[in-house]
Amino acid sequence: MPNLVDTAANAGSFNTLLTAIKTAGLLEILTSPGPYTVLAPTDEAFAKIPVDTLSGWLQDIPKLKKILTFHILFGDVRTDNFAELDSAETFEGGIIGIEKADGGFKINDAKVLQTDILADNGVIHTIDTVLMPTLMTV
């Protein structure tokens, strides 16, 4: 089974996320044994961000790392776990909110589009919005 990075690449809908992960130097983390849970914004989610804002993030590596690590959870957190949780700590150190909504789940303001995409070092959940760490704005 491929790792988180290869699984995301094979999906074909996370090109912007993968570019950001490479730029931020996070490949080593997401290819390590883990396990990790990635809340993966789609290319469409990144398209909601103004182009100049996104390119600014790609120039500001510390800020980019903070944003991206806010999308990573420690451990293998699957849908069954979401049903039992109302929050979780991120790799970045912040807390995300988890709630049941519309027959699925929401993570902060993001709707979970697809759950439990398994990789050999964790799991990916597809989300429709880029999450922002506390006290950060787009």
DSSP file with accessible surface (Angstrom, degrees, kcal/mol):
  #  RESIDUE AA STRUCTURE BP1 BP2  ACC     N-H-->O    O-->H-N    N-H-->O    O-->H-N    TCO  KAPPA ALPHA  PHI   PSI    X-CA   Y-CA   Z-CA
    1    1 A M              0   0  146      0, 0.0   118,-0.1     0, 0.0   119,-0.1   0.000 360.0 360.0 360.0 136.1    0.0    0.0    0.0
    2    2 A P        -     0   0   53      0, 0.0   118,-2.6     0, 0.0   119,-0.3  -0.266 360.0-106.7 -71.0 161.3    1.4    3.5   -0.9
    3    3 A N     >  -     0   0   27    116,-0.2     4,-2.8   117,-0.2     5,-0.2  -0.136  42.2 -87.8 -77.2 179.7    2.2    6.1    1.8
    4    4 A L  H  > S+     0   0    5     26,-0.6     4,-2.4     1,-0.2     5,-0.2   0.891 126.7  48.4 -58.2 -43.3    0.1    9.2    2.4
    5    5 A V  H  > S+     0   0   15     25,-0.7     4,-2.5     2,-0.2    -1,-0.2   0.944 115.0  43.7 -65.8 -47.4    2.0   11.3   -0.2
    6    6 A D  H  > S+     0   0   80      2,-0.2     4,-2.8     1,-0.2    -2,-0.2   0.888 112.8  52.9 -66.1 -37.2    1.8    8.7   -2.9
    7    7 A T  H  X S+     0   0   16     -4,-2.8     4,-1.4     2,-0.2    -1,-0.2   0.928 111.2  46.5 -62.9 -43.7   -1.9    8.0   -2.1
    8    8 A A  H  X S+     0   0    7     -4,-2.4     4,-1.0    -5,-0.2     6,-0.5   0.917 112.8  50.0 -64.5 -41.8   -2.7   11.7   -2.4
    9    9 A A  H >< S+     0   0   46     -4,-2.5     3,-0.7     1,-0.2    -2,-0.2   0.920 109.0  51.8 -63.5 -41.7   -0.8   11.9   -5.7
   10   10 A N  H 3< S+     0   0  123     -4,-2.8    -1,-0.2     1,-0.2    -2,-0.2   0.788 100.4  63.4 -66.3 -27.1   -2.6    8.9   -7.1
   11   11 A A  H 3< S-     0   0   55     -4,-1.4    -1,-0.2    -3,-0.2    -2,-0.2   0.825  91.4-150.1 -67.8 -32.0   -6.0   10.5   -6.2
   12   12 A G  S << S+     0   0   42     -4,-1.0     3,-0.2    -3,-0.7    -3,-0.1   0.423  74.4  86.8  80.8  -2.3   -5.3   13.3   -8.7
   13   13 A S  S    S+     0   0   40     -5,-0.4    30,-2.0     1,-0.2    31,-0.2   0.260  75.4  65.1-114.2  13.0   -7.3   15.9   -6.8
   14   14 A F     >  +     0   0    2     -6,-0.5     4,-2.7    28,-0.2     5,-0.2  -0.075  55.9 126.0-124.6  33.3   -4.6   17.2   -4.4
   15   15 A N  H  > S+     0   0   87     -3,-0.2     4,-2.3     1,-0.2     5,-0.2   0.909  78.0  46.1 -62.6 -43.0   -2.1   18.8   -6.7
   16   16 A T  H  > S+     0   0   43      2,-0.2     4,-2.6     1,-0.2    -1,-0.2   0.931 113.2  50.4 -66.0 -42.8   -2.0   22.1   -4.9
   17   17 A L  H  > S+     0   0    6     24,-0.3     4,-2.8     1,-0.2    -2,-0.2   0.933 111.1  48.6 -59.3 -46.2   -1.7   20.4   -1.5
   18   18 A L  H  X S+     0   0   10     -4,-2.7     4,-2.5     2,-0.2    -1,-0.2   0.901 110.3  51.0 -64.4 -39.1    1.2   18.3   -2.7
   19   19 A T  H  X S+     0   0   74     -4,-2.3     4,-2.7    -5,-0.2    -1,-0.2   0.937 112.5  46.9 -60.9 -44.9    3.0   21.3   -4.2
   20   20 A A  H  X S+     0   0    2     -4,-2.6     4,-2.6     2,-0.2    -2,-0.2   0.910 110.5  52.2 -64.5 -41.2    2.5   23.1   -0.8
   21   21 A I  H  X>S+     0   0    9     -4,-2.8     5,-2.5     2,-0.2     4,-0.6   0.928 112.4  45.3 -61.4 -44.4    3.7   20.1    1.1
   22   22 A K  H ><5S+     0   0  124     -4,-2.5     3,-1.1     1,-0.2    -2,-0.2   0.939 113.6  49.6 -64.0 -45.6    6.9   19.8   -1.0
   23   23 A T  H 3<5S+     0   0   62     -4,-2.7    -2,-0.2     1,-0.3    -1,-0.2   0.888 111.2  49.4 -61.1 -39.0    7.5   23.6   -0.8
   24   24 A A  H 3<5S-     0   0    2     -4,-2.6    -1,-0.3    -5,-0.2    -2,-0.2   0.537 112.8-118.6 -79.9  -6.6    7.1   23.5    3.0
   25   25 A G  T <<5S+     0   0   52     -3,-1.1     3,-0.3    -4,-0.6     4,-0.2   0.831  74.2 129.5  75.0  31.4    9.5   20.6    3.4
   26   26 A L     >< +     0   0    5     -5,-2.5     4,-2.0    -6,-0.2     3,-0.2   0.372  35.9  98.4-101.2   5.9    6.9   18.3    4.9
   27   27 A L  H  > S+     0   0   61     -6,-0.5     4,-1.1     1,-0.2     5,-0.2   0.900  79.6  57.2 -59.1 -40.5    7.4   15.3    2.6
   28   28 A E  H  > S+     0   0  162     -3,-0.3     4,-0.6     1,-0.2     3,-0.4   0.902 107.6  47.2 -59.8 -42.1    9.7   13.6    5.2
   29   29 A I  H >4 S+     0   0   40      1,-0.2     3,-1.0    -4,-0.2    -1,-0.2   0.948 113.8  46.4 -63.3 -48.7    6.9   13.7    7.9
   30   30 A L  H 3< S+     0   0    5     -4,-2.0   -25,-0.7     1,-0.3   -26,-0.6   0.541 114.6  46.9 -79.7  -4.4    4.2   12.3    5.5
   31   31 A T  H 3< S+     0   0   64     -4,-1.1    -1,-0.3    -3,-0.4    -2,-0.2   0.424  93.4  99.2-108.3  -2.9    6.4    9.5    4.2
   32   32 A S  S << S-     0   0   34     -3,-1.0    -3,-0.0    -4,-0.6    -4,-0.0  -0.291  96.1 -92.7 -75.7 169.8    7.6    8.4    7.6
   33   33 A P  S    S+     0   0  117      0, 0.0     3,-0.1     0, 0.0    -1,-0.1   0.782  79.6 136.4 -58.6 -28.5    5.9    5.4    9.4
   34   34 A G        -     0   0   33      1,-0.2    88,-0.1    -5,-0.1     2,-0.1  -0.368  61.7-134.4  65.3-139.1    3.4    7.6   11.2
   35   35 A P        +     0   0   63      0, 0.0    40,-2.3     0, 0.0     2,-0.3   0.422  45.5 163.3 -83.2 154.3    0.6    6.9   11.5
   36   36 A Y  E     -Ab  74 122A  36     85,-1.9    87,-1.9    38,-0.2     2,-0.5  -0.929  32.7-138.4-130.3 157.0   -0.9   10.3   10.6
   37   37 A T  E     -Ab  73 123A   0     36,-2.6    36,-3.1    -2,-0.3     2,-0.5  -0.980  19.0-157.8-115.3 126.5   -4.3   11.5    9.6
   38   38 A V  E     -Ab  72 124A   9     85,-2.6    87,-2.8    -2,-0.5     2,-1.0  -0.926  11.7-155.1-109.4 125.3   -4.4   14.1    6.8
   39   39 A L  E     - b   0 125A   0     32,-3.4    87,-0.2    -2,-0.5    92,-0.2  -0.866  29.6-159.5 -93.2  98.0   -7.3   16.4    6.4
   40   40 A A  E     - b   0 126A   1     85,-2.7    87,-2.3    -2,-1.0     2,-0.2  -0.761  11.2-148.5 -98.6 108.8   -6.7   17.0    2.7
   41   41 A P  E     - b   0 127A   0      0, 0.0   -24,-0.3     0, 0.0    87,-0.2  -0.501  24.6-125.4 -68.4 138.0   -8.2   20.1    1.0
   42   42 A T     >  -     0   0   12     85,-1.6     4,-2.0    -2,-0.2     3,-0.2  -0.245  26.5-101.2 -73.5 170.0   -8.9   19.4   -2.7
   43   43 A D  H  > S+     0   0   35    -30,-2.0     4,-1.8     1,-0.2   -29,-0.1   0.883 127.1  56.2 -58.2 -36.9   -7.6   21.6   -5.5
   44   44 A E  H  > S+     0   0  129    -31,-0.2     4,-0.7     2,-0.2    -1,-0.2   0.863 103.5  53.7 -63.7 -36.1  -11.1   23.2   -5.6
   45   45 A A  H >4 S+     0   0    1     -3,-0.2     3,-1.0    82,-0.2    85,-0.4   0.932 110.0  46.5 -64.0 -43.2  -10.7   24.1   -1.9
   46   46 A F  H >< S+     0   0    5     -4,-2.0     3,-1.7     1,-0.2    -2,-0.2   0.827 102.2  65.8 -68.1 -28.3   -7.4   25.8   -2.6
   47   47 A A  H 3< S+     0   0   83     -4,-1.8    -1,-0.2     1,-0.3    -2,-0.2   0.721  90.3  65.6 -66.6 -19.2   -9.0   27.6   -5.6
   48   48 A K  T << S+     0   0  125     -3,-1.0    -1,-0.3    -4,-0.7    -2,-0.2   0.681  86.2  86.3 -73.0 -18.5  -11.2   29.4   -3.1
   49   49 A I  S <  S-     0   0   18     -3,-1.7     5,-0.1    -4,-0.3    -3,-0.0  -0.696  96.3-104.2 -83.8 131.4   -8.1   31.2   -1.8
   50   50 A P     >  -     0   0   64      0, 0.0     4,-2.5     0, 0.0     3,-0.4  -0.277  28.9-122.5 -54.2 140.1   -7.2   34.3   -3.7
   51   51 A V  H  > S+     0   0  123      1,-0.2     4,-2.7     2,-0.2     5,-0.2   0.880 111.2  50.3 -55.3 -43.6   -4.2   33.6   -6.0
   52   52 A D  H  > S+     0   0  119      2,-0.2     4,-1.9     1,-0.2    -1,-0.2   0.871 110.6  50.6 -68.0 -31.2   -2.0   36.3   -4.5
   53   53 A T  H  > S+     0   0   33     -3,-0.4     4,-2.2     2,-0.2    -2,-0.2   0.949 111.9  47.1 -67.1 -47.3   -2.7   35.0   -1.0
   54   54 A L  H  X S+     0   0   29     -4,-2.5     4,-2.0     1,-0.2    -2,-0.2   0.922 112.2  48.7 -61.9 -44.0   -1.8   31.5   -2.0
   55   55 A S  H  X S+     0   0   58     -4,-2.7     4,-1.0     1,-0.2    -1,-0.2   0.882 108.7  55.5 -67.5 -30.9    1.4   32.6   -3.7
   56   56 A G  H  X S+     0   0   35     -4,-1.9     4,-1.3    -5,-0.2     3,-0.5   0.909 106.3  50.8 -63.4 -40.7    2.2   34.6   -0.6
   57   57 A W  H  < S+     0   0    4     -4,-2.2     7,-0.5     1,-0.2     3,-0.4   0.902 106.2  54.6 -61.7 -41.4    1.9   31.4    1.5
   58   58 A L  H  < S+     0   0   48     -4,-2.0    -1,-0.2     1,-0.2    -2,-0.2   0.732 111.0  46.5 -67.6 -19.5    4.2   29.6   -0.9
   59   59 A Q  H  < S+     0   0  158     -4,-1.0     2,-0.9    -3,-0.5    -1,-0.2   0.686 104.6  63.7 -89.4 -24.9    6.8   32.4   -0.3
   60   60 A D     X  -     0   0   72     -4,-1.3     4,-2.7    -3,-0.4     3,-0.2  -0.754  65.5-178.9-105.1  84.8    6.4   32.4    3.5
   61   61 A I  H  > S+     0   0   58     -2,-0.9     4,-3.0     1,-0.2     5,-0.3   0.889  78.1  52.6 -58.5 -44.2    7.6   28.9    4.5
   62   62 A P  H  > S+     0   0   98      0, 0.0     4,-2.0     0, 0.0    -1,-0.2   0.931 114.2  43.8 -58.9 -41.7    6.9   29.3    8.3
   63   63 A K  H  > S+     0   0   64     -3,-0.2     4,-2.5     2,-0.2    -2,-0.2   0.926 113.5  51.1 -67.2 -42.9    3.3   30.4    7.7
   64   64 A L  H  X S+     0   0    2     -4,-2.7     4,-2.9    -7,-0.5     5,-0.2   0.928 110.2  49.5 -60.0 -45.0    2.8   27.7    5.0
   65   65 A K  H  X S+     0   0   90     -4,-3.0     4,-2.8     1,-0.2     5,-0.2   0.905 109.9  51.5 -60.3 -42.7    4.1   25.0    7.5
   66   66 A K  H  X S+     0   0   82     -4,-2.0     4,-0.9    -5,-0.3    -2,-0.2   0.933 112.9  45.0 -61.0 -45.4    1.8   26.3   10.2
   67   67 A I  H  < S+     0   0    1     -4,-2.5     3,-0.5     1,-0.2     4,-0.3   0.944 116.7  44.7 -64.2 -48.3   -1.2   26.1    7.8
   68   68 A L  H >< S+     0   0    5     -4,-2.9     3,-1.8     1,-0.2    -2,-0.2   0.903 109.9  52.8 -68.0 -40.5   -0.4   22.7    6.5
   69   69 A T  H >< S+     0   0   14     -4,-2.8    23,-1.3     1,-0.3     3,-1.2   0.711  97.5  67.9 -71.7 -13.4    0.5   21.1    9.8
   70   70 A F  T 3< S+     0   0    1     -4,-0.9    -1,-0.3    -3,-0.5    -2,-0.2   0.645  96.9  56.1 -73.0 -13.2   -2.9   22.3   11.0
   71   71 A H  T <  S+     0   0    4     -3,-1.8   -32,-3.4    -4,-0.3     2,-0.4   0.289  95.0  82.7 -98.1   5.9   -4.3   19.7    8.6
   72   72 A I  E <   -A   38   0A   4     -3,-1.2    19,-3.3   -34,-0.2    20,-0.3  -0.954  57.1-168.7-118.1 131.5   -2.4   16.8   10.1
   73   73 A L  E     -AC  37  90A   3    -36,-3.1   -36,-2.6    -2,-0.4     2,-0.3  -0.873  28.2-111.6-112.5 149.4   -3.5   14.8   13.2
   74   74 A F  E    S+A   36   0A 114     15,-0.6   -38,-0.2    -2,-0.3    15,-0.1  -0.583  80.6  11.7 -75.4 140.0   -1.4   12.3   15.1
   75   75 A G  S    S-     0   0   25    -40,-2.3     2,-0.9    -2,-0.3    48,-0.3  -0.188 103.3 -55.8  88.8 178.7   -2.5    8.7   14.7
   76   76 A D        -     0   0   58     46,-0.1     2,-0.7   -41,-0.1   -39,-0.1  -0.836  57.1-177.8-101.2  92.6   -4.9    6.9   12.5
   77   77 A V        +     0   0   20     -2,-0.9    39,-0.2    46,-0.2     2,-0.2  -0.864   8.2 178.8-101.1 111.7   -8.2    8.7   13.0
   78   78 A R    >>  -     0   0   88     -2,-0.7     4,-1.9    37,-0.1     3,-0.9  -0.480  46.4 -86.6-107.1 178.9  -11.1    7.2   11.0
   79   79 A T  H 3> S+     0   0   32      1,-0.3     4,-1.8     2,-0.2    -1,-0.0   0.872 125.6  56.4 -53.7 -42.6  -14.7    7.9   10.6
   80   80 A D  H 3> S+     0   0  115      1,-0.2     4,-0.6     2,-0.2    -1,-0.3   0.871 107.6  50.2 -59.2 -35.9  -15.7    5.8   13.7
   81   81 A N  H X> S+     0   0   56     -3,-0.9     3,-1.0     1,-0.2     4,-1.0   0.889 104.1  57.7 -69.4 -38.8  -13.3    7.9   15.7
   82   82 A F  H >< S+     0   0    2     -4,-1.9     3,-0.8     1,-0.3    -1,-0.2   0.887 100.5  58.4 -56.1 -39.9  -14.9   11.1   14.4
   83   83 A A  H 3< S+     0   0   48     -4,-1.8    -1,-0.3     1,-0.2    -2,-0.2   0.787 111.0  42.3 -62.1 -25.3  -18.3    9.9   15.7
   84   84 A E  H << S+     0   0  153     -3,-1.0     2,-0.3    -4,-0.6    -1,-0.2   0.555 107.9  71.1 -97.1 -11.2  -16.7    9.7   19.2
   85   85 A L    <<  -     0   0   70     -4,-1.0     3,-0.1    -3,-0.8    12,-0.0  -0.773  43.9-176.8-109.8 152.4  -14.8   13.0   19.1
   86   86 A D  S    S+     0   0  127      1,-0.4    12,-2.2    -2,-0.3     2,-0.3   0.420  81.3   8.2-118.5  -3.9  -15.8   16.7   19.2
   87   87 A S  E     -E   97   0B  49     10,-0.3    -1,-0.4    20,-0.0     2,-0.3  -0.975  60.1-164.1-162.1 165.2  -12.2   18.0   18.8
   88   88 A A  E     -E   96   0B  19      8,-1.7     8,-2.7    -2,-0.3     2,-0.3  -0.983  26.0-113.8-154.1 148.6   -8.7   16.8   18.1
   89   89 A E  E     -E   95   0B 117     -2,-0.3   -15,-0.6     6,-0.2     6,-0.2  -0.666  32.7-141.8 -84.4 138.3   -5.2   18.3   18.4
   90   90 A T  B >   -C   73   0A   0      4,-3.1     3,-1.3    -2,-0.3   -17,-0.2  -0.521  25.8-108.0 -94.4 166.1   -3.3   18.9   15.2
   91   91 A F  T 3  S+     0   0   61    -19,-3.3   -21,-0.2   -22,-0.7   -18,-0.1   0.832 121.9  59.9 -57.8 -33.5    0.4   18.4   14.4
   92   92 A E  T 3  S-     0   0   43    -23,-1.3    -1,-0.3   -20,-0.3   -22,-0.2   0.727 120.3-111.5 -69.4 -22.6    0.6   22.3   14.5
   93   93 A G  S <  S+     0   0   41     -3,-1.3    -2,-0.1     1,-0.4    -1,-0.1   0.252  80.0 115.2 108.3 -12.6   -0.6   22.2   18.1
   94   94 A G        -     0   0   14     -5,-0.1    -4,-3.1     1,-0.0     2,-0.4  -0.265  64.4-114.8 -81.6 175.5   -4.0   23.8   17.5
   95   95 A I  E     -E   89   0B  91     -6,-0.2     2,-0.3    -3,-0.1    -6,-0.2  -0.942  20.6-156.9-115.8 133.5   -7.3   22.2   18.1
   96   96 A I  E     -E   88   0B   0     -8,-2.7    -8,-1.7    -2,-0.4     2,-0.3  -0.824  17.3-127.5-104.4 148.4   -9.9   21.4   15.3
   97   97 A G  E     -E   87   0B  26     -2,-0.3    11,-2.0   -10,-0.2     2,-0.4  -0.754  19.3-161.7 -93.0 142.2  -13.6   21.0   16.0
   98   98 A I  E     +F  107   0C   6    -12,-2.2     2,-0.3    -2,-0.3     9,-0.2  -0.993  17.3 164.8-124.3 126.3  -15.3   17.8   14.8
   99   99 A E  E     -F  106   0C 110      7,-2.3     7,-2.8    -2,-0.4     2,-0.3  -0.994  39.0-113.9-142.5 150.4  -19.1   17.7   14.4
  100  100 A K  E     +F  105   0C 145     -2,-0.3     2,-0.3     5,-0.2     5,-0.3  -0.665  46.0 164.9 -76.4 135.4  -21.7   15.5   12.7
  101  101 A A  E >   -F  104   0C  20      3,-2.1     3,-2.5    -2,-0.3    -2,-0.0  -0.952  54.7  -9.3-156.7 134.0  -23.5   17.5   10.0
  102  102 A D  T 3  S-     0   0  151     -2,-0.3     3,-0.1     1,-0.3    -1,-0.0   0.856 127.0 -51.1  50.2  42.8  -25.8   16.6    7.1
  103  103 A G  T 3  S+     0   0   95      1,-0.3    -1,-0.3     0, 0.0     2,-0.2   0.537 134.0  53.0  76.2   2.6  -25.2   12.9    7.4
  104  104 A G  E <  S-F  101   0C  28     -3,-2.5    -3,-2.1    -5,-0.0     2,-0.3  -0.416  90.7 -77.7-137.3-142.4  -21.4   13.4    7.4
  105  105 A F  E     -F  100   0C  25      7,-0.4     7,-2.6    -5,-0.3     2,-0.4  -0.941  21.2-152.4-134.4 153.8  -18.9   15.4    9.3
  106  106 A K  E     -FG  99 111C  65     -7,-2.8    -7,-2.3    -2,-0.3     2,-0.6  -0.972   5.0-156.6-121.4 141.2  -17.5   18.9    9.5
  107  107 A I  E >  S-FG  98 110C   0      3,-2.8     3,-3.0    -2,-0.4    -9,-0.2  -0.979  71.9 -52.3-114.1 111.2  -14.0   19.8   10.6
  108  108 A N  T 3  S-     0   0   48    -11,-2.0    -9,-0.1    -2,-0.6    23,-0.0  -0.396 124.5 -21.7  51.0-118.3  -14.2   23.5   11.7
  109  109 A D  T 3  S+     0   0  135     -2,-0.1     2,-0.4    -3,-0.1    -1,-0.3   0.370 119.0 100.6 -97.1   3.1  -15.8   25.1    8.6
  110  110 A A  E <   -G  107   0C   0     -3,-3.0    -3,-2.8    19,-0.1     2,-0.4  -0.759  66.3-137.1 -96.1 135.3  -14.9   22.4    6.2
  111  111 A K  E     -G  106   0C 101     -2,-0.4    17,-1.6    -5,-0.2     2,-0.7  -0.709  21.9-124.5 -84.9 134.6  -17.2   19.7    5.0
  112  112 A V  E     -D  127   0A  13     -7,-2.6    -7,-0.4    -2,-0.4    15,-0.3  -0.737  29.9-179.4 -81.1 117.2  -15.7   16.2    4.9
  113  113 A L  E     +     0   0A  94     13,-2.8     2,-0.3    -2,-0.7    14,-0.2   0.814  67.0  10.4 -87.8 -38.6  -16.2   15.0    1.3
  114  114 A Q  E    S-D  126   0A 112     12,-1.2    12,-2.5     3,-0.0    -1,-0.3  -0.989  71.5-157.8-145.4 138.3  -14.6   11.6    1.5
  115  115 A T  E     +     0   0A  52     -2,-0.3    10,-0.2    10,-0.2     3,-0.1  -0.739  58.9  20.1-115.8 162.7  -13.4    9.6    4.5
  116  116 A D  E     +     0   0A  52     -2,-0.3     2,-0.9     1,-0.2    -1,-0.2   0.843  55.2 170.6  54.2  49.7  -11.0    6.8    5.2
  117  117 A I  E     -D  124   0A  33      7,-2.6     7,-2.4    -3,-0.2    -1,-0.2  -0.824  32.5-141.0 -85.8 107.2   -8.7    6.8    2.2
  118  118 A L  E     +D  123   0A  68     -2,-0.9     2,-0.3     5,-0.2     5,-0.2  -0.485  27.9 174.3 -83.1 142.2   -6.1    4.4    3.6
  119  119 A A  E >   -D  122   0A   9      3,-2.7     3,-1.2    -2,-0.2  -116,-0.2  -0.860  46.4-104.3-131.8 168.1   -2.4    4.6    3.2
  120  120 A D  T 3  S+     0   0  104   -118,-2.6  -117,-0.2    -2,-0.3     3,-0.1   0.714 121.2  36.5 -72.0 -14.6    0.3    2.4    4.7
  121  121 A N  T 3  S-     0   0    4   -119,-0.3   -85,-1.9   -91,-0.1     2,-0.3   0.053 130.3 -45.5-123.9  25.3    1.2    5.2    7.2
  122  122 A G  E <   -bD  36 119A   4     -3,-1.2    -3,-2.7   -87,-0.3     2,-0.3  -0.995  65.7 -69.8 152.4-153.2   -2.2    6.6    7.9
  123  123 A V  E     -bD  37 118A   0    -87,-1.9   -85,-2.6    -2,-0.3     2,-0.4  -0.978  25.5-143.9-145.1 149.4   -5.4    7.8    6.5
  124  124 A I  E     -bD  38 117A   3     -7,-2.4    -7,-2.6    -2,-0.3     2,-0.4  -0.948   7.0-167.5-116.6 138.2   -6.7   10.8    4.4
  125  125 A H  E     -b   39   0A   0    -87,-2.8   -85,-2.7    -2,-0.4     2,-0.4  -0.998  22.5-133.4-120.8 126.3  -10.0   12.5    4.7
  126  126 A T  E     -bD  40 114A   7    -12,-2.5   -13,-2.8    -2,-0.4   -12,-1.2  -0.654  25.8-171.9 -81.7 131.6  -10.9   14.9    1.8
  127  127 A I  E     -bD  41 112A   0    -87,-2.3   -85,-1.6    -2,-0.4   -82,-0.2  -0.883  26.4-139.5-124.8 158.6  -12.2   18.3    2.8
  128  128 A D  S    S+     0   0   41    -17,-1.6     2,-0.3    -2,-0.3   -16,-0.1   0.368  82.3  48.3 -98.1   4.4  -13.7   21.2    0.8
  129  129 A T  S    S-     0   0   36    -18,-0.2     2,-0.4   -83,-0.0   -83,-0.1  -0.999  81.6-114.0-145.6 142.9  -12.0   24.1    2.6
  130  130 A V        -     0   0   10    -85,-0.4     2,-0.2    -2,-0.3   -21,-0.1  -0.656  38.2-132.4 -76.0 126.4   -8.5   25.0    3.6
  131  131 A L        -     0   0    6     -2,-0.4   -61,-0.1   -92,-0.2   -60,-0.1  -0.594  14.6-148.3 -80.9 142.7   -8.4   25.1    7.4
  132  132 A M        -     0   0   38     -2,-0.2     3,-0.1   -62,-0.1     4,-0.1  -0.951  16.5-121.0-115.3 128.5   -6.8   28.1    9.1
  133  133 A P    >   -     0   0    1      0, 0.0     3,-1.8     0, 0.0   -66,-0.1  -0.244  50.4 -76.5 -58.4 154.3   -5.0   27.8   12.5
  134  134 A T  T 3  S+     0   0   99      1,-0.3     3,-0.1   -39,-0.1   -40,-0.0  -0.192 119.1  18.3 -52.9 141.5   -6.4   30.0   15.3
  135  135 A L  T 3  S+     0   0  175      1,-0.2     2,-0.4    -3,-0.1    -1,-0.3   0.572 102.6 108.8  69.2  13.1   -5.4   33.6   15.0
  136  136 A M    <   -     0   0   34     -3,-1.8     2,-0.3    -4,-0.1    -1,-0.2  -0.938  49.2-165.0-115.2 144.5   -4.5   33.3   11.3
  137  137 A T              0   0  114     -2,-0.4    -3,-0.0     1,-0.2     0, 0.0  -0.855 360.0 360.0-122.7 161.6   -6.6   34.8    8.5
  138  138 A V              0   0   84     -2,-0.3    -1,-0.2    -6,-0.1   -89,-0.0   0.930 360.0 360.0 -69.7 360.0   -6.6   34.2    4.8
